[in-house]
Amino acid sequence: MAKNILSQKQTKQITMFGTNEFPSYEEIIDAYSKEFANYILPKGNTIFGFWMQTLADLEFLDLELQGLTDEYVIDPINRIVNLKGDKEFIRLRIAHLEKVNGETTLYTDLVDKFGDTNAYAFHNLYPYKGKFYPRVVRTLINAFKLKENSIILDPFNGSGTTTHESSLMGINSVGIDVTPMGIVLSELKNDLLFINGQKLDFSQNELGDILNSIEEKRWKHPEPLIHKLMLAVYFDTVDAFVRTSRYNKKGKLGLFIEKLNYIKDCYNKTMEVKEKYALKFKPANIIEKDILNLKNINELKEKFDACITSPPYYFSIDYVGKDNIAYDYLGIDMKNIESKYLGMKNNVQIKANYEGLPNKVIMYYEDLKKSIENIFWALKSGGKLAIIIGDSTVNGEKIPTTIVTKKFCEEAGFKFEKLIFNPLLGARNRAIRGESVIICFKP
């Protein structure tokens, strides 16, 4: 039997005896890809995002749809949604769908462009302990039906997750915090949305001079944003060298430049999304104040349509430790900062029986209760409250912060609506294994 000999350019393969043809490698991969898509990928015009991983995500999607649509049906098995409403508006706002009416959502574009479901825009500007997820903030803004003329409050603003997400969505916000670094970072995230990108351009020699001037404590710049930005990049750079030796080959200047380039890249990507969708960012108002003294700011009484916040876990997480380098450099007394934290004041009056909980937890609870009362004072009638809080373990004992917080909300006058438990994925060694979103409203 004569052998059929194929040239090397031909894609078909044959058996040894030339009796049967085999498909090529490319054809096999293509066939398997089609089968995978047929069995795995959602079929429909309005489909779940690939980041939908937990039951909490499904509950968040349900919340969003309540706020954004006229009518909807969720099919969790096939990962599709049938909905009625302003589909273009929904496509620009929703955080849990990959496509709406066959078109990619704005949030999906952010995820694809930045390669992360929560580190888009300037959310990842600087490492900050205890941050909560921007996607949760976006979800709650949608669930609460907040619009351009709405005003959001975060009295525990930290590094500015709530205010930054509000700015990206074109909604007014006020962020209040007691920590100087929290204020600096919140202001940077806000101001970078409105800067001329050319102001971020520096030559390598210029950056070398800036790094030297910072280390010699003679760094000054006429524009406050640039002044604060270079300091933040420097603090992050030095902290990275303290924590690990893997940057030694890169050198301090190399890492300093790399971190600044990352921020420039974030700026460019954010502006691309802004231009593509004709977004109108709103500046946030950042205030360095104490939530416990909120009622001293008379103009804030019944001002806000919603409060989205996450009180810090001072008895579980060392928030100041990450900022040691910054506070040492700036000559800020850390003890003074810590004295303003919830539960850190010596004059706290214990008004309830907490049945043997550690004293530092009891003092924290008393301050938390007063904080919630002040939030109630600041919200309009009908205003919504979302508190993201988690239970933790202190001295081997589980601390029931979630249920205690819900109780405080009800005692302050709020009407409880919903609680969603959101596990923190990869939280094996965390002090907080998951967080609950407590949702209430002011009658």
C-alpha positions in Angstrom: 0.0 0.0 0.0 1.4 3.3 -1.0 1.8 5.8 1.8 0.2 9.2 1.5 2.9 11.7 2.4 1.7 15.2 3.6 3.9 18.3 3.2 4.9 20.1 6.4 2.7 23.0 5.5 -0.5 20.8 5.6 -2.4 20.9 8.9 -4.0 17.4 8.8 -2.2 14.5 10.4 -2.7 10.9 9.3 -2.3 7.5 10.9 0.9 5.5 10.3 -0.7 3.6 7.5 -2.5 6.6 6.0 -5.9 5.2 6.6 -7.5 7.9 8.8 -6.9 11.6 9.3 -6.6 13.2 12.7 -7.6 16.8 13.4 -4.8 19.3 13.9 -3.8 20.6 17.3 -5.5 23.9 16.5 -8.8 22.2 15.6 -8.8 20.2 18.8 -8.3 23.3 20.9 -11.0 25.2 18.9 -13.5 22.3 19.4 -12.8 22.1 23.1 -13.1 25.9 23.5 -16.5 25.8 21.8 -17.7 22.9 24.1 -16.4 24.8 27.1 -18.3 27.9 26.1 -21.4 25.8 25.4 -21.4 24.2 28.9 -19.8 26.9 31.1 -20.3 30.4 29.9 -23.6 32.1 30.6 -26.0 32.3 27.6 -27.9 35.6 27.4 -27.6 39.3 26.8 -27.5 40.2 30.5 -25.1 38.0 32.4 -23.2 37.7 35.7 -19.7 39.0 36.2 -17.0 36.3 36.5 -16.2 37.7 39.9 -19.5 36.5 41.3 -18.1 33.9 43.7 -20.2 33.8 46.9 -23.8 33.8 48.0 -23.2 37.3 49.3 -22.4 38.4 45.7 -25.8 37.1 44.7 -27.5 39.0 47.5 -25.6 42.2 46.5 -26.8 41.7 42.9 -30.3 41.4 44.2 -29.9 44.6 46.2 -28.5 46.5 43.1 -31.3 45.3 40.9 -33.9 46.5 43.5 -32.4 50.0 43.3 -31.7 50.2 39.5 -34.5 48.3 37.7 -38.3 48.4 37.3 -38.5 44.7 37.3 -36.1 41.8 37.3 -35.7 38.0 37.5 -32.3 36.4 38.5 -31.5 33.0 37.1 -28.5 31.9 39.4 -28.1 28.5 37.7 -27.5 29.9 34.2 -26.0 33.1 35.5 -28.3 35.4 33.6 -30.7 38.2 34.5 -33.9 39.4 32.8 -34.7 42.9 33.6 -36.8 46.0 32.7 -35.7 49.6 33.1 -33.2 52.1 31.7 -30.7 49.6 30.5 -28.1 52.1 29.5 -28.2 53.7 33.0 -28.0 50.2 34.5 -25.0 49.3 32.3 -23.1 52.4 33.6 -23.9 51.8 37.3 -24.2 48.1 38.1 -21.2 46.3 39.8 -22.3 42.6 39.5 -23.1 42.1 35.9 -20.6 41.6 33.1 -23.0 42.6 30.3 -26.3 44.4 30.1 -28.4 44.0 26.9 -25.4 42.5 25.2 -23.0 45.3 26.0 -20.1 45.3 28.4 -20.8 47.2 31.7 -18.7 50.1 32.8 -17.6 48.1 35.8 -16.4 45.2 33.6 -14.4 47.7 31.7 -12.8 48.9 34.9 -12.0 45.3 36.0 -10.6 44.4 32.6 -8.5 47.6 32.3 -7.0 47.4 35.9 -7.0 43.6 36.2 -8.8 43.7 39.6 -12.3 43.9 40.9 -11.5 46.4 43.6 -8.1 48.1 42.8 -9.3 50.3 39.9 -8.9 54.1 39.6 -6.9 55.2 42.7 -8.3 52.7 45.2 -4.9 51.0 45.4 -2.9 54.2 45.7 -1.4 53.2 49.0 -1.6 50.1 51.2 -4.0 50.8 54.1 -5.2 48.3 56.7 -8.8 47.5 57.1 -10.0 48.8 53.8 -13.4 47.6 52.6 -14.3 46.7 49.0 -15.1 49.5 46.6 -17.5 47.1 44.8 -19.6 47.0 48.0 -19.7 50.8 48.1 -20.9 50.9 44.5 -23.5 48.2 45.2 -24.9 50.1 48.1 -25.0 53.4 46.2 -27.1 51.6 43.6 -29.3 49.9 46.1 -30.0 53.2 47.9 -31.0 54.8 44.5 -28.6 57.7 45.0 -28.4 60.2 42.2 -26.2 63.2 41.2 -27.8 65.5 43.8 -27.5 63.0 46.7 -25.0 63.4 49.4 -23.1 60.5 51.1 -21.4 60.5 54.5 -18.6 58.4 55.7 -17.6 59.4 59.2 -14.9 56.7 59.4 -13.5 57.5 56.0 -10.0 56.0 56.5 -8.1 56.1 53.2 -11.2 57.2 51.3 -12.9 54.2 49.7 -16.4 55.6 50.1 -15.6 59.1 49.0 -13.4 57.9 46.0 -16.1 55.5 44.7 -18.7 58.3 45.1 -16.5 60.7 43.1 -16.1 58.1 40.3 -19.9 57.7 40.2 -20.6 61.4 40.1 -22.2 61.7 43.5 -21.4 64.2 46.3 -19.8 62.9 49.4 -18.2 64.0 52.7 -15.5 62.0 54.4 -14.6 62.5 58.0 -11.6 60.9 59.8 -9.2 61.6 62.7 -6.0 60.2 61.2 -3.7 62.5 59.3 -2.6 59.9 56.8 -6.2 58.9 56.2 -6.9 62.5 55.3 -3.8 62.8 53.1 -4.7 59.6 51.2 -8.4 60.6 50.8 -7.4 64.0 49.5 -4.9 62.5 47.0 -7.5 60.0 45.6 -9.9 62.9 45.2 -7.5 65.5 43.7 -5.9 63.1 41.3 -9.2 62.8 39.5 -9.0 66.4 38.5 -5.3 67.1 37.9 -3.8 67.7 34.5 -1.9 64.5 33.8 1.2 66.4 32.5 1.9 67.5 36.0 2.7 63.9 36.9 5.5 63.9 34.3 9.1 64.0 35.8 12.4 62.9 34.4 14.5 60.3 36.2 16.9 63.0 37.2 14.1 65.1 38.6 12.8 62.1 40.6 16.2 61.4 41.9 16.4 65.0 43.2 13.0 64.8 44.7 13.8 61.6 46.5 17.0 63.1 47.9 15.2 66.3 49.0 12.5 64.2 50.8 15.2 62.1 52.6 16.9 65.3 53.6 13.6 66.8 54.8 13.7 69.8 52.5 11.1 68.7 50.0 8.6 71.4 49.0 6.4 71.9 46.0 4.1 74.8 45.3 1.2 72.5 44.4 -0.1 70.7 47.5 -1.2 67.6 45.5 2.3 67.0 44.1 3.9 67.7 47.5 1.7 65.1 49.3 1.8 62.6 46.4 5.6 62.4 46.5 5.6 62.0 50.2 3.1 59.2 50.0 5.1 57.4 47.3 8.2 57.8 49.5 6.5 56.4 52.6 5.3 53.5 50.6 8.7 52.9 49.1 10.5 53.0 52.5 7.9 50.7 54.0 8.4 48.2 51.3 12.1 48.0 52.0 11.4 47.5 55.7 9.1 44.6 55.1 11.1 42.7 52.6 14.5 42.4 50.9 13.2 41.5 47.5 13.4 45.1 46.3 17.1 45.5 47.1 18.3 44.9 43.5 15.8 47.5 42.3 17.1 50.1 44.8 15.2 52.8 46.5 15.1 55.2 43.5 14.0 52.4 41.2 11.1 51.4 43.4 10.2 55.1 44.0 10.0 55.6 40.2 8.1 52.3 39.8 5.4 53.3 42.3 5.0 56.7 40.8 4.7 55.2 37.3 2.0 52.9 38.7 0.0 56.0 39.8 0.5 57.6 36.4 -0.7 54.4 34.8 -3.8 54.5 37.0 -4.4 58.1 36.0 -4.2 57.3 32.3 -6.5 54.3 32.5 -9.1 56.2 34.7 -9.1 59.1 32.2 -9.6 56.7 29.3 -12.7 55.2 31.1 -14.0 58.7 31.9 -13.7 59.8 28.3 -15.2 56.6 26.9 -18.3 56.9 29.0 -18.5 60.7 29.3 -18.3 60.4 33.1 -18.6 63.5 35.3 -16.5 63.0 38.5 -17.6 64.8 41.6 -15.1 66.2 44.1 -15.4 64.9 47.7 -15.2 67.1 50.8 -12.6 65.6 53.2 -12.7 66.8 56.8 -10.3 66.0 59.6 -12.7 65.7 62.6 -13.9 63.2 65.2 -17.1 61.4 64.6 -17.8 61.7 68.4 -17.9 65.5 68.0 -20.0 65.4 64.8 -22.8 67.4 66.4 -20.4 70.4 66.8 -20.7 70.9 63.0 -24.2 72.3 62.9 -24.4 72.5 59.1 -24.2 68.7 58.9 -27.5 68.1 60.8 -30.0 66.1 58.6 -27.8 66.9 55.6 -27.1 63.4 54.2 -29.2 61.0 52.1 -27.1 58.0 53.0 -24.2 56.9 55.2 -21.9 54.1 54.0 -19.1 53.4 56.4 -17.0 50.8 58.1 -15.9 51.5 61.7 -12.3 50.6 62.4 -11.4 47.5 64.4 -9.0 49.1 66.8 -8.8 46.2 69.2 -8.0 43.8 66.3 -6.0 45.7 63.7 -3.0 48.0 64.2 -3.9 50.8 61.9 -1.1 53.2 63.0 1.6 50.6 62.6 1.6 50.8 58.8 2.0 54.6 59.1 4.9 54.6 61.6 7.3 55.8 58.9 5.0 58.6 57.8 4.3 59.9 61.3 7.9 59.7 62.4 8.9 61.6 59.3 6.2 64.3 59.8 6.9 64.6 63.5 3.3 63.7 64.4 2.7 62.3 67.9 1.2 58.9 67.4 0.0 58.7 71.0 -2.1 61.8 70.3 -3.6 60.1 67.2 -4.4 56.9 69.0 -6.1 58.9 71.8 -8.8 59.9 69.3 -9.6 56.3 68.3 -12.9 54.7 69.3 -12.5 53.2 72.7 -9.1 54.9 73.4 -10.4 57.8 75.5 -10.0 57.6 79.2 -13.1 59.5 80.1 -15.6 57.0 78.5 -18.6 56.4 80.8 -19.7 52.8 80.8 -23.4 52.8 80.6 -24.3 49.1 79.9 -23.5 45.7 81.1 -21.3 43.8 78.6 -21.0 40.6 80.6 -17.3 40.2 81.0 -16.0 41.5 77.7 -12.4 42.9 77.7 -12.4 46.5 78.9 -10.9 47.8 75.7 -13.8 46.3 73.8 -16.4 47.7 76.2 -14.9 51.2 75.7 -14.9 50.7 71.9 -18.6 49.7 72.1 -19.6 52.8 74.1 -17.9 55.0 71.5 -19.4 53.1 68.6 -22.9 53.5 70.1 -22.4 57.3 70.3 -21.1 57.4 66.7 -24.2 55.7 65.5 -26.4 58.1 67.4 -24.4 61.0 65.6 -24.9 59.3 62.2 -28.7 59.2 62.9 -28.5 63.0 63.7 -26.7 63.7 60.4 -29.1 61.7 58.1 -32.3 63.1 56.6 -35.6 61.4 57.3 -35.7 58.4 55.1 -31.9 58.4 54.9 -30.1 55.0 54.5 -27.3 53.6 56.6 -25.0 50.8 55.7 -22.4 49.7 58.3 -19.8 47.2 57.3 -18.6 45.5 60.4 -17.1 42.1 61.4 -16.7 39.9 64.5 -13.2 39.2 65.7 -11.4 37.3 68.4 -9.7 39.0 71.3 -7.7 36.9 73.8 -9.3 33.8 72.4 -12.8 35.1 72.9 -15.2 35.8 70.0 -16.4 39.4 70.1 -20.0 39.8 68.9 -19.6 43.2 67.2 -22.1 42.5 64.4 -25.1 41.9 66.6 -24.1 44.6 69.1 -23.8 47.1 66.2 -27.3 46.1 64.9 -28.6 46.6 68.5 -27.0 50.1 68.7 -28.6 51.1 65.4 -32.1 50.1 66.6 -31.6 51.9 69.9 -30.5 55.1 68.1 -33.8 55.1 66.2 -33.0 53.3 62.9 -35.2 50.7 61.4 -33.4 47.5 60.5 -33.8 46.2 56.9 -31.2 43.6 56.0 -27.9 41.9 57.0 -25.6 40.4 54.5 -22.6 38.3 55.5 -19.7 38.8 53.2 -16.8 36.3 53.7 -13.3 37.7 53.1 -11.8 35.3 50.7 -8.3 34.1 51.6 -8.8 35.2 55.2 -7.2 32.2 56.9 -4.9 34.2 59.0 -6.9 37.4 59.3 -8.2 38.8 62.6 -11.5 39.4 60.7 -12.7 36.3 58.7 -15.7 38.1 57.2 -17.8 41.2 57.4 -21.5 41.8 57.6 -23.3 44.7 55.9 -26.0 46.0 58.2 -28.6 48.1 56.3 -31.1 50.4 58.1 -33.0 53.5 57.4 -34.0 56.6 59.4 -37.8 56.9 59.7 
